[in-house]
Amino acid sequence: MRISIFGTGYVGLVTGACLAESGNQVVCVDVDASKVVRLTQGILPIYEPGLEDIVHRNQLSGTLRFTTDASEAIAHGDVIFIAVGTPPDEDGSADMRHVLQVASAIGAELSRYAVVVNKSTVPVGTAERVRSVIQADLLQRGVSTEFDVVSNPEFLKEGDAVKDCMRPDRIVIGSMSARAIEIIKKLYSPFNRNHERIVLMDERSAELTKYAANAMLATKISFMNEMSNIAEYVGADIEMVRLGIGSDARIGFSFIYPGVGYGGSCFPKDVQALEKTARQYGYIPQILQAVEAVNSAQKMKMFELINRHYHGKIRGKTFAVWGLSFKPNTDDMREAPSRSLMEALWKQGAVVQVFDPEAASETGKHYGDRSDLTVCSDQQAALKGADALILMTEWKCFWSPDLKMLAETLHDKVIFDGRNIYDPQAIERAGIAYYGIGRGRSLLDLRSD
Ligand SMILES: NC(=O)c1ccc[n+]([C@@H]2O[C@H](COP(=O)([O-])OP(=O)(O)OC[C@H]3O[C@@H](n4cnc5c(N)ncnc54)[C@H](O)[C@@H]3O)[C@@H](O)[C@H]2O)c1
């Protein structure tokens, strides 16, 4: 099929590459001209395992092209995907500007039947809005070109995006048009081979499904972080509790890791946007409010532990920070807890030496050059001259450090483990003080200090 994709971010680029790989002719369009130039040269704007190979292969064979020309893309596509950003507006609701701009561009150019697919995460009712924008533009042009709008939310996980796209858990298609459903089913048939993954529903349910999925996952994280805080107060170890509850098949082990709070481009904005939508319709979503409040507090957790350990005297201290991306296997630092931590440390006059396997250039984009930030090229370099180590993202390379070397290197011999990846006893045996999340003794010990 001939496919056009608006937006070459995590979703658009991965979708475009995977659809090209499965035999379609794909044109990806973006308003960011420099991104398009780099993509045309084979330089990817994001880090995503396995993506580069697929992009290069399909560029070479001519099945994947990049352009800034929306008209060319609209003329090309039998199916036109909208995969542009829906960032939070000032009041927390989803900013629909980019989605509606694309709808308008489609209405201004469309000259034959096409299926317009909303892949961006959008509030309930957006498929109707997109349809009416296109319809209004067609009317203005005095043409009666047929089209359908389908809601097809994306569930890929950054860091696993290519795998998720090639082998999705489910493919949600929200549409009442038999014609559009048939086309989209055919497009996805290579990804739907070994069992039926397509879940057909109406547009509004499809739109809400995406928010419900992210809100559920965010709720699991905040719930576990709340438990970890209770564990600290009562002197229990949340890691034991995690094993105890995860073994119940009704609960399961996934997404019940305590930590430094969720970040990234999806959970924070989607929980907020769903809350806004609910309020607009007259419902007060109490769980969503609590999920967000717990998360905001949790993002300051490491800073609080550090501040208490140093009795508020952290000015002039040098902290090694391992891991900056909001989770491993991505370079994405949007809403990353590492940012809340660094900004709080800087405010108190501390200095950070950071290392992340992939997020160095993102760090530069967010913070530029500043005297209290050194971006290191390896994890050992970040430790040089540091007083303490803070683990913020559980990349595999951080899991088994040389404890003897850490004890010799860190001036204050203390580790703050934001992901509970280290064995507290082993760290303490090495003569290093240990702080984790919800591991029983930290708050009690601090209170008796
Ligand atoms: N990142 C994820 O893990 C993920 C997962 C599922 C769903 N989503 C949703 O998918 C959507 C896209 O997310 P993303 O992370 O890929 O965003 P992104 O910010 O990485 O990329 C969006 C791209 O759209 C481009 N763009 C903006 N306006 C445009 C226009 N008028 N025409 C063409 N291009 C335009 C931007 O320049 C940018 O390159 C969002 O709604 C997001 O919530 C994201």
The ligand as an ORCA input file, in Angstrom:
! r2SCAN-3c Opt
* xyz 0 1
  N       6.676      8.144     22.449
  C       5.932      7.110     22.801
  O       6.401      6.172     23.443
  C       4.490      7.035     22.409
  C       3.806      5.808     22.522
  C       2.471      5.752     22.152
  C       1.815      6.897     21.722
  N       2.498      8.081     21.647
  C       1.780      9.257     21.152
  O       2.111      9.424     19.774
  C       2.179     10.831     19.448
  C       3.558     11.160     18.909
  O       4.500     10.906     19.941
  P       6.075     10.941     19.658
  O       6.736     10.529     20.935
  O       6.371     10.210     18.414
  O       6.270     12.508     19.435
  P       7.594     13.306     19.010
  O       7.522     14.596     19.706
  O       8.792     12.415     19.186
  O       7.392     13.522     17.441
  C       6.373     14.282     16.888
  C       6.836     14.791     15.543
  O       5.741     15.426     14.887
  C       6.261     16.490     14.140
  N       5.180     17.406     13.743
  C       4.516     18.336     14.476
  N       3.585     18.959     13.734
  C       3.635     18.397     12.506
  C       2.923     18.610     11.305
  N       1.949     19.528     11.224
  N       3.245     17.888     10.222
  C       4.234     16.957     10.285
  N       4.943     16.716     11.385
  C       4.656     17.420     12.488
  C       7.302     17.094     15.052
  O       8.200     17.930     14.354
  C       7.950     15.829     15.610
  O       9.047     15.418     14.814
  C       1.815     11.563     20.737
  O       0.436     11.807     20.730
  C       2.153     10.549     21.816
  O       1.399     10.751     22.976
  C       3.821      8.174     21.965
*
